[in-house]
């Protein structure tokens, strides 16, 4: 068949998505990891624009998640895709705790009560709990929010 395959992750903005079945890209979602035969790749390039930093520097969030302790939901996320977490309040001393050491979560930036995060490609797949704790000097660690995720392949 094909000798070499190229692995790529679909990043936004997605012009042709699964709901437009009559166009190229049918069935693909933002964040999906796909394999393409090298013979089908016409051009491959990286952006030469200066690297932005902070909120939305990796692109707009694929979804916005309220705290799981309020919604009672487990959110399915994909590595390499930015997501926004809604904090009930923000203090300068918020600490982020990920329950599995084999999962790498990167904070991209914050804006208002939104915290933008991304999980790295080399993170272990499966269930993950992320907690935000306020390191109050008077009361110690105070619970701010908890998000339950399932990191999909």
C-alpha positions as CSV (number, residue, x, y, z in Angstrom):
1,X,0.0,0.0,0.0
2,X,1.7,3.3,1.1
3,X,5.2,3.2,2.4
4,X,5.2,6.2,4.7
5,X,2.4,7.9,6.6
6,X,2.4,11.4,8.1
7,X,0.7,11.9,11.5
8,X,-1.1,15.2,12.0
9,X,-3.6,16.7,14.4
10,X,-6.5,18.7,13.1
11,X,-6.4,22.3,14.4
12,X,-9.0,25.0,14.2
13,X,-10.5,26.9,12.5
14,X,-12.1,23.9,10.8
15,X,-13.7,25.0,7.6
16,X,-15.1,21.6,6.5
17,X,-16.3,19.6,9.5
18,X,-18.4,16.4,9.9
19,X,-21.7,18.2,9.6
20,X,-20.8,19.2,6.0
21,X,-20.8,15.7,4.5
22,X,-20.6,16.8,0.9
23,X,-17.2,18.4,1.4
24,X,-13.6,17.3,2.0
25,X,-12.9,16.5,5.6
26,X,-16.1,14.8,6.3
27,X,-16.0,13.0,9.6
28,X,-13.0,14.8,11.1
29,X,-13.2,16.9,14.3
30,X,-10.9,19.5,15.7
31,X,-8.3,17.8,17.8
32,X,-8.4,14.4,15.9
33,X,-5.1,12.7,15.3
34,X,-5.0,11.4,11.7
35,X,-2.6,9.5,9.4
36,X,-2.2,10.6,5.8
37,X,-0.2,8.9,3.1
38,X,2.9,11.0,2.4
39,X,2.0,10.9,-1.3
40,X,-1.2,12.8,-0.6
41,X,0.5,15.7,1.2
42,X,0.8,18.6,-1.3
43,X,2.5,21.2,1.0
44,X,3.6,21.2,4.6
45,X,4.6,24.4,6.3
46,X,4.9,26.0,9.7
47,X,3.8,29.5,10.4
48,X,6.5,32.2,10.4
49,X,4.4,34.7,12.3
50,X,5.9,35.7,15.7
51,X,4.9,33.5,18.6
52,X,2.1,35.0,20.6
53,X,1.9,34.5,24.3
54,X,-1.0,34.4,26.8
55,X,-4.8,33.8,26.4
56,X,-5.8,32.5,22.9
57,X,-2.1,32.3,21.8
58,X,-2.6,28.7,20.7
59,X,-5.9,29.4,19.0
60,X,-9.4,29.9,20.3
61,X,-10.7,27.4,22.8
62,X,-12.5,24.3,21.4
63,X,-14.9,24.3,24.3
64,X,-15.6,26.1,27.6
65,X,-16.1,24.0,30.7
66,X,-17.8,24.9,34.0
67,X,-16.6,23.1,37.1
68,X,-17.5,19.4,37.3
69,X,-18.4,19.7,41.0
70,X,-21.3,21.9,39.8
71,X,-22.3,20.3,36.5
72,X,-21.5,16.6,37.5
73,X,-20.1,16.1,34.0
74,X,-16.9,14.4,32.8
75,X,-15.6,16.3,29.7
76,X,-13.9,14.5,26.8
77,X,-10.8,16.4,25.7
78,X,-8.0,15.9,23.1
79,X,-4.3,16.6,23.6
80,X,-2.9,19.6,21.8
81,X,-6.3,21.4,21.8
82,X,-6.9,24.5,24.0
83,X,-9.9,24.6,26.3
84,X,-11.3,27.3,28.7
85,X,-12.1,26.5,32.3
86,X,-14.6,28.8,34.1
87,X,-13.4,29.7,37.6
88,X,-16.0,30.8,40.1
89,X,-13.5,33.5,41.3
90,X,-9.8,34.3,40.8
91,X,-7.1,35.1,43.2
92,X,-3.4,35.7,42.6
93,X,-2.4,32.6,44.6
94,X,-4.3,29.8,42.7
95,X,-2.5,26.5,42.5
96,X,-3.3,23.9,39.9
97,X,-3.2,20.2,40.8
98,X,-3.4,17.3,38.3
99,X,-4.1,14.0,39.9
100,X,-1.9,11.9,37.6
101,X,1.8,12.6,37.3
102,X,1.8,11.0,33.8
103,X,-0.4,13.8,32.5
104,X,1.1,17.2,31.5
105,X,-1.3,20.1,31.6
106,X,-0.1,23.5,30.3
107,X,-1.7,26.8,31.3
108,X,-1.8,29.0,28.3
109,X,-3.2,32.2,29.9
110,X,-6.1,33.7,31.7
111,X,-8.7,36.4,30.9
112,X,-11.3,37.4,33.5
113,X,-12.6,34.2,35.2
114,X,-11.4,32.0,32.3
115,X,-8.2,29.9,32.5
116,X,-7.1,28.5,29.2
117,X,-5.3,25.1,29.3
118,X,-4.0,22.4,27.0
119,X,-2.9,18.8,27.6
120,X,0.4,17.8,25.9
121,X,0.6,15.0,23.3
122,X,2.7,12.8,25.5
123,X,0.2,12.7,28.3
124,X,-1.3,9.4,29.4
125,X,-4.8,8.9,28.0
126,X,-7.7,8.2,30.3
127,X,-9.5,9.8,33.2
128,X,-8.0,13.0,34.8
129,X,-9.0,15.3,37.6
130,X,-7.8,18.9,37.6
131,X,-8.3,21.0,40.8
132,X,-7.8,24.7,41.4
133,X,-6.8,25.5,45.0
134,X,-6.4,29.0,46.5
135,X,-3.3,29.2,48.7
136,X,-4.6,31.5,51.3
137,X,-2.0,32.5,53.9
138,X,-4.6,32.6,56.7
139,X,-6.7,29.5,55.9
140,X,-4.3,27.3,54.0
141,X,-5.5,25.7,50.8
142,X,-9.1,26.6,49.8
143,X,-11.0,24.6,47.2
144,X,-11.9,26.7,44.1
145,X,-13.0,24.2,41.5
146,X,-12.6,20.6,40.1
147,X,-12.8,19.4,36.5
148,X,-13.2,15.8,35.5
149,X,-11.7,15.0,32.1
150,X,-11.3,11.9,29.9
151,X,-8.2,12.4,27.6
152,X,-9.1,10.8,24.3
153,X,-6.5,9.5,21.8
